[in-house]
Amino acid sequence: MNMQWYDWVGIAGTLMILSAFYLLQAGRIHGNRITYQLLNLFGAAGVLVSLWGKFNISVFLLEVAWVLVSLYGIARSFRAKVETPTR
């Protein structure tokens, strides 16, 4: 097995997504917090980079959607912080 740099980036991305999901299920992080969103964003971006070596339209569409939803969650988190009054 001859792995290229983009394969390693894809593996790291996959591990980030799986870690986010595990930590969410274990109750260690919350789905509406920035940590969860960033793990998903960078994980999906890593998987997208891995397509440099062998393109797959299904994986590409899935990961683009994953990035977009993560960006939406990040924006929502920041909006919620701005709208929350401090005491």
A tleap script that builds the chain and sets N, CA, C and O, in Angstrom:
source leaprc.protein.ff14SB
mol = sequence {
  NMET ASN MET GLN TRP TYR ASP TRP VAL GLY
  ILE ALA GLY THR LEU MET ILE LEU SER ALA
  PHE TYR LEU LEU GLN ALA GLY ARG ILE HIE
  GLY ASN ARG ILE THR TYR GLN LEU LEU ASN
  LEU PHE GLY ALA ALA GLY VAL LEU VAL SER
  LEU TRP GLY LYS PHE ASN ILE SER VAL PHE
  LEU LEU GLU VAL ALA TRP VAL LEU VAL SER
  LEU TYR GLY ILE ALA ARG SER PHE ARG ALA
  LYS VAL GLU THR PRO THR CARG
}
set mol.1.N position { 0.845 -1.170 0.000 }
set mol.1.CA position { 0.000 0.000 0.000 }
set mol.1.C position { 0.895 1.239 0.000 }
set mol.1.O position { 1.677 1.458 0.924 }
set mol.2.N position { 0.763 2.037 -1.050 }
set mol.2.CA position { 1.569 3.241 -1.187 }
set mol.2.C position { 0.687 4.456 -0.928 }
set mol.2.O position { -0.100 4.854 -1.787 }
set mol.3.N position { 0.820 5.039 0.245 }
set mol.3.CA position { -0.044 6.159 0.617 }
set mol.3.C position { 0.639 7.482 0.328 }
set mol.3.O position { 1.823 7.669 0.608 }
set mol.4.N position { -0.135 8.392 -0.239 }
set mol.4.CA position { 0.349 9.733 -0.555 }
set mol.4.C position { -0.051 10.691 0.563 }
set mol.4.O position { -0.788 10.317 1.475 }
set mol.5.N position { 0.436 11.921 0.489 }
set mol.5.CA position { 0.130 12.923 1.508 }
set mol.5.C position { -1.361 13.163 1.630 }
set mol.5.O position { -1.863 13.331 2.741 }
set mol.6.N position { -2.084 13.185 0.516 }
set mol.6.CA position { -3.517 13.450 0.555 }
set mol.6.C position { -4.295 12.299 1.188 }
set mol.6.O position { -5.381 12.506 1.730 }
set mol.7.N position { -3.741 11.084 1.118 }
set mol.7.CA position { -4.369 9.955 1.815 }
set mol.7.C position { -4.296 10.163 3.332 }
set mol.7.O position { -5.257 9.891 4.051 }
set mol.8.N position { -3.153 10.645 3.801 }
set mol.8.CA position { -2.985 10.892 5.235 }
set mol.8.C position { -3.890 12.018 5.717 }
set mol.8.O position { -4.429 11.963 6.823 }
set mol.9.N position { -4.054 13.041 4.877 }
set mol.9.CA position { -4.962 14.140 5.223 }
set mol.9.C position { -6.392 13.611 5.319 }
set mol.9.O position { -7.140 13.994 6.218 }
set mol.10.N position { -6.769 12.731 4.390 }
set mol.10.CA position { -8.099 12.133 4.419 }
set mol.10.C position { -8.334 11.271 5.645 }
set mol.10.O position { -9.418 11.290 6.227 }
set mol.11.N position { -7.322 10.517 6.036 }
set mol.11.CA position { -7.439 9.693 7.247 }
set mol.11.C position { -7.600 10.589 8.473 }
set mol.11.O position { -8.423 10.308 9.344 }
set mol.12.N position { -6.818 11.665 8.542 }
set mol.12.CA position { -6.942 12.603 9.667 }
set mol.12.C position { -8.341 13.209 9.686 }
set mol.12.O position { -8.944 13.344 10.751 }
set mol.13.N position { -8.861 13.576 8.514 }
set mol.13.CA position { -10.214 14.126 8.433 }
set mol.13.C position { -11.266 13.140 8.890 }
set mol.13.O position { -12.190 13.498 9.621 }
set mol.14.N position { -11.128 11.908 8.465 }
set mol.14.CA position { -12.067 10.867 8.889 }
set mol.14.C position { -12.033 10.687 10.394 }
set mol.14.O position { -13.077 10.550 11.032 }
set mol.15.N position { -10.831 10.688 10.965 }
set mol.15.CA position { -10.700 10.541 12.422 }
set mol.15.C position { -11.315 11.724 13.163 }
set mol.15.O position { -11.879 11.551 14.244 }
set mol.16.N position { -11.212 12.932 12.590 }
set mol.16.CA position { -11.838 14.103 13.220 }
set mol.16.C position { -13.356 13.957 13.243 }
set mol.16.O position { -13.991 14.197 14.270 }
set mol.17.N position { -13.937 13.562 12.111 }
set mol.17.CA position { -15.392 13.399 12.039 }
set mol.17.C position { -15.857 12.309 13.000 }
set mol.17.O position { -16.839 12.489 13.720 }
set mol.18.N position { -15.156 11.186 13.011 }
set mol.18.CA position { -15.539 10.093 13.911 }
set mol.18.C position { -15.348 10.484 15.377 }
set mol.18.O position { -16.152 10.109 16.231 }
set mol.19.N position { -14.294 11.230 15.665 }
set mol.19.CA position { -14.079 11.705 17.046 }
set mol.19.C position { -15.196 12.638 17.482 }
set mol.19.O position { -15.694 12.538 18.603 }
set mol.20.N position { -15.590 13.546 16.596 }
set mol.20.CA position { -16.690 14.463 16.922 }
set mol.20.C position { -17.961 13.680 17.224 }
set mol.20.O position { -18.655 13.967 18.199 }
set mol.21.N position { -18.262 12.701 16.396 }
set mol.21.CA position { -19.469 11.901 16.592 }
set mol.21.C position { -19.398 11.101 17.893 }
set mol.21.O position { -20.372 11.040 18.643 }
set mol.22.N position { -18.247 10.493 18.155 }
set mol.22.CA position { -18.087 9.732 19.393 }
set mol.22.C position { -18.242 10.642 20.619 }
set mol.22.O position { -18.978 10.318 21.552 }
set mol.23.N position { -17.541 11.782 20.606 }
set mol.23.CA position { -17.605 12.692 21.749 }
set mol.23.C position { -19.021 13.224 21.969 }
set mol.23.O position { -19.444 13.426 23.107 }
set mol.24.N position { -19.744 13.447 20.883 }
set mol.24.CA position { -21.137 13.873 20.996 }
set mol.24.C position { -21.980 12.772 21.641 }
set mol.24.O position { -22.759 13.041 22.555 }
set mol.25.N position { -21.828 11.551 21.173 }
set mol.25.CA position { -22.602 10.429 21.709 }
set mol.25.C position { -22.239 10.114 23.158 }
set mol.25.O position { -23.080 9.663 23.936 }
set mol.26.N position { -20.983 10.357 23.508 }
set mol.26.CA position { -20.520 10.093 24.871 }
set mol.26.C position { -20.895 11.223 25.832 }
set mol.26.O position { -20.664 11.123 27.037 }
set mol.27.N position { -21.471 12.293 25.292 }
set mol.27.CA position { -21.861 13.413 26.138 }
set mol.27.C position { -20.703 14.293 26.561 }
set mol.27.O position { -20.825 15.074 27.504 }
set mol.28.N position { -19.578 14.174 25.871 }
set mol.28.CA position { -18.392 14.961 26.229 }
set mol.28.C position { -18.406 16.347 25.582 }
set mol.28.O position { -17.797 17.281 26.103 }
set mol.29.N position { -19.103 16.481 24.444 }
set mol.29.CA position { -19.257 17.775 23.786 }
set mol.29.C position { -20.715 17.911 23.360 }
set mol.29.O position { -21.464 16.935 23.322 }
set mol.30.N position { -21.095 19.135 23.043 }
set mol.30.CA position { -22.461 19.407 22.610 }
set mol.30.C position { -22.472 19.745 21.127 }
set mol.30.O position { -21.538 20.367 20.620 }
set mol.31.N position { -23.521 19.338 20.438 }
set mol.31.CA position { -23.628 19.537 19.004 }
set mol.31.C position { -23.770 20.978 18.569 }
set mol.31.O position { -23.560 21.291 17.396 }
set mol.32.N position { -24.118 21.852 19.472 }
set mol.32.CA position { -24.286 23.257 19.106 }
set mol.32.C position { -23.093 24.111 19.539 }
set mol.32.O position { -23.187 25.338 19.553 }
set mol.33.N position { -22.003 23.492 19.881 }
set mol.33.CA position { -20.807 24.218 20.303 }
set mol.33.C position { -19.771 24.235 19.180 }
set mol.33.O position { -19.793 23.402 18.274 }
set mol.34.N position { -18.886 25.187 19.265 }
set mol.34.CA position { -17.906 25.415 18.204 }
set mol.34.C position { -16.942 24.234 18.039 }
set mol.34.O position { -16.513 23.954 16.919 }
set mol.35.N position { -16.598 23.542 19.116 }
set mol.35.CA position { -15.668 22.415 19.024 }
set mol.35.C position { -16.209 21.343 18.091 }
set mol.35.O position { -15.493 20.847 17.222 }
set mol.36.N position { -17.464 20.991 18.272 }
set mol.36.CA position { -18.095 19.974 17.433 }
set mol.36.C position { -18.131 20.439 15.980 }
set mol.36.O position { -17.832 19.665 15.070 }
set mol.37.N position { -18.493 21.687 15.764 }
set mol.37.CA position { -18.599 22.207 14.397 }
set mol.37.C position { -17.234 22.254 13.711 }
set mol.37.O position { -17.123 21.922 12.531 }
set mol.38.N position { -16.205 22.661 14.435 }
set mol.38.CA position { -14.874 22.739 13.837 }
set mol.38.C position { -14.306 21.358 13.523 }
set mol.38.O position { -13.664 21.172 12.490 }
set mol.39.N position { -14.536 20.400 14.400 }
set mol.39.CA position { -14.086 19.036 14.106 }
set mol.39.C position { -14.734 18.525 12.825 }
set mol.39.O position { -14.072 17.904 11.993 }
set mol.40.N position { -16.019 18.785 12.668 }
set mol.40.CA position { -16.707 18.363 11.453 }
set mol.40.C position { -16.230 19.129 10.224 }
set mol.40.O position { -16.042 18.538 9.161 }
set mol.41.N position { -16.034 20.438 10.359 }
set mol.41.CA position { -15.585 21.258 9.236 }
set mol.41.C position { -14.207 20.810 8.741 }
set mol.41.O position { -14.025 20.541 7.554 }
set mol.42.N position { -13.247 20.735 9.654 }
set mol.42.CA position { -11.895 20.354 9.247 }
set mol.42.C position { -11.816 18.890 8.827 }
set mol.42.O position { -11.030 18.529 7.951 }
set mol.43.N position { -12.628 18.060 9.453 }
set mol.43.CA position { -12.674 16.663 9.043 }
set mol.43.C position { -13.176 16.510 7.617 }
set mol.43.O position { -12.574 15.794 6.816 }
set mol.44.N position { -14.271 17.178 7.300 }
set mol.44.CA position { -14.826 17.109 5.942 }
set mol.44.C position { -13.851 17.712 4.936 }
set mol.44.O position { -13.702 17.192 3.830 }
set mol.45.N position { -13.194 18.795 5.307 }
set mol.45.CA position { -12.202 19.404 4.416 }
set mol.45.C position { -11.050 18.433 4.150 }
set mol.45.O position { -10.544 18.356 3.031 }
set mol.46.N position { -10.643 17.700 5.176 }
set mol.46.CA position { -9.585 16.707 4.999 }
set mol.46.C position { -9.989 15.600 4.054 }
set mol.46.O position { -9.189 15.171 3.222 }
set mol.47.N position { -11.216 15.134 4.169 }
set mol.47.CA position { -11.700 14.096 3.254 }
set mol.47.C position { -11.766 14.652 1.830 }
set mol.47.O position { -11.443 13.947 0.874 }
set mol.48.N position { -12.183 15.908 1.687 }
set mol.48.CA position { -12.201 16.532 0.353 }
set mol.48.C position { -10.795 16.571 -0.251 }
set mol.48.O position { -10.619 16.296 -1.438 }
set mol.49.N position { -9.806 16.909 0.556 }
set mol.49.CA position { -8.427 16.932 0.068 }
set mol.49.C position { -8.000 15.549 -0.404 }
set mol.49.O position { -7.264 15.424 -1.383 }
set mol.50.N position { -8.455 14.521 0.282 }
set mol.50.CA position { -8.066 13.157 -0.095 }
set mol.50.C position { -8.573 12.775 -1.483 }
set mol.50.O position { -8.043 11.853 -2.104 }
set mol.51.N position { -9.583 13.468 -1.969 }
set mol.51.CA position { -10.108 13.183 -3.305 }
set mol.51.C position { -9.159 13.647 -4.405 }
set mol.51.O position { -9.370 13.350 -5.581 }
set mol.52.N position { -8.123 14.370 -4.023 }
set mol.52.CA position { -7.094 14.798 -4.966 }
set mol.52.C position { -6.526 13.577 -5.690 }
set mol.52.O position { -6.235 13.634 -6.885 }
set mol.53.N position { -6.372 12.479 -4.960 }
set mol.53.CA position { -5.764 11.278 -5.530 }
set mol.53.C position { -6.703 10.473 -6.401 }
set mol.53.O position { -6.308 9.998 -7.466 }
set mol.54.N position { -7.919 10.314 -5.972 }
set mol.54.CA position { -8.905 9.549 -6.750 }
set mol.54.C position { -10.259 10.164 -6.469 }
set mol.54.O position { -10.811 10.015 -5.380 }
set mol.55.N position { -10.788 10.860 -7.468 }
set mol.55.CA position { -12.045 11.574 -7.300 }
set mol.55.C position { -13.220 10.606 -7.234 }
set mol.55.O position { -13.272 9.610 -7.956 }
set mol.56.N position { -14.162 10.926 -6.349 }
set mol.56.CA position { -15.391 10.148 -6.203 }
set mol.56.C position { -16.520 11.145 -6.004 }
set mol.56.O position { -16.557 11.845 -4.992 }
set mol.57.N position { -17.441 11.219 -6.957 }
set mol.57.CA position { -18.493 12.230 -6.923 }
set mol.57.C position { -19.385 12.100 -5.691 }
set mol.57.O position { -19.801 13.110 -5.122 }
set mol.58.N position { -19.682 10.881 -5.276 }
set mol.58.CA position { -20.544 10.680 -4.104 }
set mol.58.C position { -19.899 11.236 -2.841 }
set mol.58.O position { -20.544 11.937 -2.062 }
set mol.59.N position { -18.642 10.922 -2.647 }
set mol.59.CA position { -17.930 11.422 -1.466 }
set mol.59.C position { -17.774 12.938 -1.557 }
set mol.59.O position { -17.894 13.634 -0.549 }
set mol.60.N position { -17.508 13.449 -2.747 }
set mol.60.CA position { -17.381 14.889 -2.933 }
set mol.60.C position { -18.662 15.616 -2.525 }
set mol.60.O position { -18.607 16.594 -1.779 }
set mol.61.N position { -19.800 15.151 -3.005 }
set mol.61.CA position { -21.081 15.786 -2.672 }
set mol.61.C position { -21.379 15.700 -1.179 }
set mol.61.O position { -21.845 16.667 -0.577 }
set mol.62.N position { -21.110 14.542 -0.587 }
set mol.62.CA position { -21.341 14.365 0.849 }
set mol.62.C position { -20.483 15.330 1.661 }
set mol.62.O position { -20.980 15.976 2.584 }
set mol.63.N position { -19.213 15.430 1.328 }
set mol.63.CA position { -18.305 16.261 2.118 }
set mol.63.C position { -18.545 17.750 1.889 }
set mol.63.O position { -18.374 18.545 2.813 }
set mol.64.N position { -18.940 18.146 0.673 }
set mol.64.CA position { -19.299 19.548 0.447 }
set mol.64.C position { -20.513 19.902 1.303 }
set mol.64.O position { -20.553 20.967 1.921 }
set mol.65.N position { -21.499 19.011 1.339 }
set mol.65.CA position { -22.674 19.244 2.195 }
set mol.65.C position { -22.256 19.312 3.657 }
set mol.65.O position { -22.767 20.144 4.406 }
set mol.66.N position { -21.340 18.455 4.070 }
set mol.66.CA position { -20.860 18.422 5.461 }
set mol.66.C position { -20.180 19.740 5.811 }
set mol.66.O position { -20.383 20.271 6.902 }
set mol.67.N position { -19.377 20.270 4.896 }
set mol.67.CA position { -18.709 21.559 5.108 }
set mol.67.C position { -19.744 22.679 5.228 }
set mol.67.O position { -19.655 23.519 6.124 }
set mol.68.N position { -20.716 22.688 4.328 }
set mol.68.CA position { -21.730 23.748 4.343 }
set mol.68.C position { -22.560 23.725 5.626 }
set mol.68.O position { -22.836 24.774 6.208 }
set mol.69.N position { -22.952 22.542 6.062 }
set mol.69.CA position { -23.729 22.437 7.300 }
set mol.69.C position { -22.874 22.851 8.491 }
set mol.69.O position { -23.371 23.503 9.409 }
set mol.70.N position { -21.614 22.487 8.489 }
set mol.70.CA position { -20.718 22.896 9.577 }
set mol.70.C position { -20.559 24.413 9.613 }
set mol.70.O position { -20.588 25.020 10.683 }
set mol.71.N position { -20.390 25.022 8.442 }
set mol.71.CA position { -20.282 26.479 8.381 }
set mol.71.C position { -21.563 27.144 8.875 }
set mol.71.O position { -21.510 28.159 9.570 }
set mol.72.N position { -22.700 26.580 8.524 }
set mol.72.CA position { -23.983 27.092 9.020 }
set mol.72.C position { -24.025 27.010 10.553 }
set mol.72.O position { -24.431 27.964 11.219 }
set mol.73.N position { -23.607 25.874 11.101 }
set mol.73.CA position { -23.601 25.707 12.557 }
set mol.73.C position { -22.666 26.685 13.242 }
set mol.73.O position { -22.986 27.198 14.314 }
set mol.74.N position { -21.508 26.954 12.637 }
set mol.74.CA position { -20.563 27.908 13.203 }
set mol.74.C position { -21.174 29.307 13.186 }
set mol.74.O position { -21.109 30.031 14.180 }
set mol.75.N position { -21.766 29.681 12.059 }
set mol.75.CA position { -22.408 31.006 11.959 }
set mol.75.C position { -23.536 31.130 12.972 }
set mol.75.O position { -23.687 32.175 13.605 }
set mol.76.N position { -24.322 30.084 13.129 }
set mol.76.CA position { -25.418 30.089 14.103 }
set mol.76.C position { -24.885 30.241 15.518 }
set mol.76.O position { -25.476 30.954 16.329 }
set mol.77.N position { -23.788 29.586 15.820 }
set mol.77.CA position { -23.182 29.690 17.149 }
set mol.77.C position { -22.721 31.116 17.426 }
set mol.77.O position { -22.936 31.634 18.522 }
set mol.78.N position { -22.090 31.753 16.445 }
set mol.78.CA position { -21.627 33.121 16.629 }
set mol.78.C position { -22.789 34.092 16.755 }
set mol.78.O position { -22.737 35.024 17.558 }
set mol.79.N position { -23.844 33.878 15.961 }
set mol.79.CA position { -25.028 34.738 16.073 }
set mol.79.C position { -25.661 34.608 17.445 }
set mol.79.O position { -26.097 35.602 18.025 }
set mol.80.N position { -25.713 33.392 17.969 }
set mol.80.CA position { -26.306 33.174 19.285 }
set mol.80.C position { -25.497 33.893 20.363 }
set mol.80.O position { -26.071 34.420 21.316 }
set mol.81.N position { -24.166 33.918 20.220 }
set mol.81.CA position { -23.324 34.624 21.190 }
set mol.81.C position { -23.580 36.118 21.147 }
set mol.81.O position { -23.635 36.770 22.189 }
set mol.82.N position { -23.736 36.662 19.956 }
set mol.82.CA position { -23.968 38.100 19.797 }
set mol.82.C position { -25.333 38.494 20.331 }
set mol.82.O position { -25.478 39.553 20.941 }
set mol.83.N position { -26.329 37.658 20.108 }
set mol.83.CA position { -27.694 37.966 20.525 }
set mol.83.C position { -27.953 37.744 22.009 }
set mol.83.O position { -28.923 38.272 22.554 }
set mol.84.N position { -27.091 36.965 22.670 }
set mol.84.CA position { -27.268 36.682 24.098 }
set mol.84.C position { -26.794 37.877 24.910 }
set mol.84.O position { -25.622 38.248 24.845 }
set mol.85.N position { -27.699 38.484 25.675 }
set mol.85.CA position { -27.271 39.622 26.504 }
set mol.85.C position { -26.403 39.156 27.663 }
set mol.85.O position { -26.652 38.112 28.265 }
set mol.86.N position { -25.397 39.934 27.961 }
set mol.86.CA position { -24.534 39.611 29.098 }
set mol.86.C position { -25.003 40.391 30.308 }
set mol.86.O position { -25.506 41.508 30.188 }
set mol.87.N position { -24.834 39.799 31.460 }
set mol.87.CA position { -25.286 40.444 32.709 }
set mol.87.C position { -24.120 40.774 33.578 }
set mol.87.O position { -24.297 41.320 34.667 }
savepdb mol mol.pdb
quit
